Amino acid sequence: MKVYMSNIEQIKNISDMEKKLSQSELVRYSKISNKTRKLQYLLAHAIVFDVCGENVIVNKKGVPTIKGGFVSIAHRDKWVIVAISNSPVGIDIENTSINRDFMGESELLKLPKTNDAKTFYKNFVQYESEFKFGGKAVSANKYFYEIDNYLIGICTMESSADILFLRAK
């Protein structure tokens, strides 16, 4: 599995990236009004296209999949991460420096209740990555990676030795 990381501050030519979007992606992209969210969407989809090329299939909702493989996308703040795998995968990223109502959000999401930030964020990225994997992934492996103030959670059938982190161009 390859996990591509990039940030929206590295985008140099928006119009070139927009040309890579399919018609359904363009429709979805044009409806996004938040500038940061719009750049996250554009960068994530450009990464998928650059890595998978002709193997990219975009559904009517503008969501990319790949022939013979799986893709999962997550973003937070300036960061965009894309996991591409031969088996189902779910990925999430959260900014752990944000103070939240950990107990309230834990209860709302039906996560184990905690007031501890580290525990909350680990539970939260696991919840999100399992959801993207396809629900409660009891037999799947769950991995966590810390990069600066961000926690990345990956849910996959692959071993951690098969996960390669790359910086997307």
N, C-alpha and C positions, 0 to 999 in steps of 0.2 A: 504494500500500500504506500502511496505517496501522498504526503500532506504538503500542499503549497501555501506559503504565507506571503502576503504582500500588504502594503498599506496604501490607502487612497492618496496620500501625499506624494506618491511616486508616479501617479498618472501624468503622462506627458502630453498625449494627444487624444483627447476625448473623441474627436470625430472619427479617428481611425478605429478606435475600440467600438464605437457605435455601429460601424459598418459590419462588424462581426456578428451582430445580433440578428436573429431570425425575425420574421414578421411578428410572430406572437410575442417574442421577447421585447421587440420595439414597442408594441402596444402596452405591455405591462410597464416597461421602463418609462414611457411617456406619461403614465399616470402617477408616477412617484413625484411628490412635490418637495419633499425634504432633500436638500442638496447632499448631505452626507449619505443618506440612505440610497439616493440615486447613484452616487459614485461607488458605493459598496456593491450594489447590484451589477453595475457595469463592469467593475473589476472582477468580480466572481465569475461572471459569465464569460468574460474575455479569457480568464485563466482556463476554464473548462474547454473553451474552443481551441486555445493555443496548444493545450496538452493533448486533447483527444481528436481534434480536427474533424475528419469525415465521420467519425464514430459517434458524434454528438447527435442526439435526437431531442428535440424540444417539443413538449406537449402543448396543447392549445392554451394552457394557462401560462406558458412561457417558462416552464420548469425544465431544466436540462437533465437528461439521463444519457447514458452511453451504452452503445452496443456491447454486449458481453461483459459488462462491468457495472459498477455502482459509483455514485457521486453523492457527496454530502457537502453542504455549504454552510458556513457560519460567519458572522461578522459582529464586531463590537468596536465602537468608536472608529478609529482609523484603520483597524485591522480587518482583513478578510482572510479566511482560511478555507481551503477546498481539499477534501479528501477524495482520492480516486483509488478504487480497489477492485479486485476481482470477486470479492464477496461483499455482502451487505455491510454498510458502514453508516454510523451516525457520528457527527462531530459538533462540538459547541465550544464557544469561547466567552469568558466573562471577565470583566474588569473587577478585580477583587479589592480595589481601593475605594469602591463606592460603599458608603455606609447606608444600610437599608434597615427596614423593620424585619430582621431575620426571623423572629418568632412568628410574626403575622404572615409573612410570605411562605414560610415553611408550612404553616397550617392551611393557607389558601391552596397551595399546590399539593397538599397531602404528602409532604416530605417529612422525614423525622424532625420533630421540633427541636430547634436549637437557637441560642442567642450568640453562638460562636461563629464569627465570620468565615473562618477557614472551613469549618464543617458545613456551613450553609452552602458556600460556593461549590464545594465538592459534591454535595447532594444535588445541587441545582444543575451543574454541567452533566452529571450522570443522568439525571432525569431527562434533560434535553437531548443528549446524545442517544439515549435508549429510545426516545420517541422518534427521532429521525432514523434510527436503525430499523424501527418497525414495531414499536411497543416495548413492553417489558421483556428485555432480552436476557432471560435467566441463564442460558448457557453461553452467552457471549462474554468476551473479555472486555474489561473496562480499564482504561489507562488514563492517567492524568499527567499533564506536563505544565510546569510553571515557567512563564517567560515574562520577565519584569513584573508588572502588577496584573498579569493576566493568567487565568487558569484555563487550560484546554482539556476537554474530556473527549475521549474516543471510545466508541462501542463498536466492536468488531469480532469476527471469528478468528482473525489473524493473530499471530503472536507479536509481542512488542518488538522482537528482533526483525520483523518484516515491515515495520513502520519507518519510513524515511521522510524526514522533514527537509523541505527545500524552500528557498526563497524564490518566489515567482518574479519574473522580469517584467 
